[in-house]
Amino acid sequence: MDQKSFIEQRPDYVVCTCMGVMYSELCAAVRNGCTTFQSLADMYMVGSGCSSCVPEIYEILDNELKS
C-alpha cells in the first residue's frame, strides 16, 4: 500500500510566508499546467523573498507531478 509522504498528510497551510501562498494553491497550479519551479515563481512570486520555501516547493512540485 502506498503511503502518502509527510507533506501530503498535512492540512492546507502557508508554504511561502513572504507571499502568502498556500499549499492548496501550489497543488492546483501544478495540476493546471505549472510544471516547473519557474512557472510557479512567475505565477505566485514564491521564492522571491527569503527563499526558505524553495526546497518545499520543489518537493510539492515533485509529489504533484508523480500523482
C-alpha positions in Angstrom: 0.0 0.0 0.0 1.3 3.4 -1.0 1.7 5.7 1.9 1.4 9.5 1.4 4.5 11.5 2.2 4.6 13.6 5.3 3.9 16.7 3.3 0.8 15.2 1.7 -0.7 14.3 5.1 -0.7 17.8 6.4 -3.7 20.1 6.2 -3.6 23.2 4.0 -1.0 25.7 5.2 1.1 28.6 4.1 4.1 27.4 2.2 5.5 30.8 1.2 5.0 33.1 4.1 6.6 36.1 2.3 4.0 36.0 -0.5 1.2 34.2 1.5 0.9 31.3 -0.9 -1.0 28.2 0.3 -0.2 24.6 -0.3 -3.5 24.1 -2.0 -2.8 26.9 -4.4 0.5 25.4 -5.4 -1.0 21.9 -5.9 -3.9 23.3 -8.0 -1.4 25.3 -10.1 0.7 22.2 -10.8 -2.4 20.3 -11.8 -3.4 23.1 -14.1 -0.1 23.2 -16.0 2.6 24.9 -13.9 5.2 22.1 -14.1 8.3 23.9 -13.2 9.6 25.9 -10.2 9.9 28.9 -12.5 6.3 28.7 -13.7 5.2 28.7 -10.0 7.5 31.6 -9.2 6.2 33.6 -12.2 2.6 33.0 -11.1 2.9 33.4 -7.3 6.3 35.1 -6.8 7.2 32.2 -4.5 10.9 32.0 -3.6 11.4 35.7 -4.3 11.5 36.8 -0.6 13.5 35.0 1.9 13.7 31.8 -0.2 13.2 29.4 2.7 10.2 27.9 0.9 12.2 26.8 -2.2 13.1 23.3 -1.1 9.5 22.6 0.0 8.1 24.0 -3.3 10.4 21.6 -5.2 9.1 18.7 -3.1 5.4 19.7 -3.7 6.1 20.0 -7.4 7.7 16.6 -7.5 4.9 15.0 -5.5 2.2 16.5 -7.7 3.9 15.5 -10.9 4.1 11.9 -9.7 0.4 11.7 -8.9 
